[in-house]
């Protein structure tokens, strides 16, 4: 479903729902109740001369096992670190993808989301439909029980764990991702003041009411429509559902982000509609730069974009 808004309209669009009155209190209390967990850090011997590689595992607040690949340069200590988040249903990149960061003296941490294609294991106990998708998981039991509420908290745990390593510079931590990963990169900087720069490409998980309006039934949001079709055909729970989801809606976190943000949007995106992305960008009050690609949808952005992000993350200057 193509977005129905013009670019001119999107330039000032801020989303269909406002931030709940208790939003910051909700998240501040949850984060206060999210301690640094015990973790397992296992060194991997890949025969690399200049890079240390580790498997990191810890338990999320709801008991899921979170796995991440960690790469750090041997010659640089303390080093900056890029936290990279993958797309929906996917998994972390191959270890070798981290070498482009270690080559410049930076560390890289690639997290697997529980229940998706990687090594993290979901252990939640959720009410309602679980045939497909994690966006709706837990929403019938309230915002605290949402799958992504647990994920957001585990991201903060992971950042705190990595920041505690002696060879990591906790003043130089960055986040980056596309689609689901783009959403989580923004969440990382919204919930952890340790993140100093964020690069996000066509972020997911934003402006759910607008998603319903547009009938975005592509893979990423299809589960939301399946819920109403098979569990609530009269939409009697729509208000309650949107209320619960508002606490994981990325646009509602924008005011909490204080670090510089590099933002990329393809105007032909039919998976994460551009208007839902602009709803995030237009709420950001920090230093920001929006790179708009008129001819791109939810494509792999391999032309210019990777270099743009890499330059942004590795250089001391803030935005190009």
RAGIRA-V9393 format. One record per backbone hydrogen bond with DSSP energy under -1.0 kcal/mol. NH is the residue of the N-H (numbers start at 1). CO is the residue of the C=O. If there is no record, write none. Layout:
BEGIN
nh->{NH,NH}
co->{CO,CO}
END
This chain:
BEGIN
nh->{10,11,12,23,26,27,28,29,30,31,32,33,34,40,42,44,52,54,55,56,57,58,60,63,65,66,68,69,70,71,72,74,79,81,82,83,84,85,90,97,98,99,101,102,103,104,105,106,107,108,109,110,111,112,116,117,121,139,141,142,145,146,147,150,151,152,153,154,155,156,157,158,159,160,161,162,163,164,165,168,169,172,174,175,176,177,179,181,183,184,185,186,187,188,189,190,191,192,195,196,198,199,200,201,202,204,211,212,213,214,216,217,221,222,224,226,227,228,229,230,231,235,238,241,242,243,244,245,246,247,248,250,252,253,256,257,261,262,263,264,265,267,268,269,276,277,278,279,281,282,283,284,289,291,293,296,302,305,308,309,310,311,312,313,314,315}
co->{6,7,9,20,22,23,24,25,26,27,28,29,31,57,55,53,72,70,42,68,40,66,64,60,121,58,56,110,54,108,52,50,167,172,107,174,109,176,87,94,95,96,98,98,99,101,102,101,80,71,82,69,84,67,113,90,65,136,138,139,142,143,137,146,147,148,149,150,151,152,153,154,155,156,157,158,159,160,162,165,79,169,81,197,83,199,201,178,179,180,181,182,183,184,185,186,187,188,192,173,260,175,262,177,264,179,207,208,209,210,211,215,218,218,221,222,223,224,225,226,227,232,235,237,238,239,240,241,242,244,245,205,249,250,253,254,287,198,289,200,291,293,296,266,273,273,274,275,277,278,280,281,261,263,265,293,300,303,304,305,306,307,308,309,310,311}
END
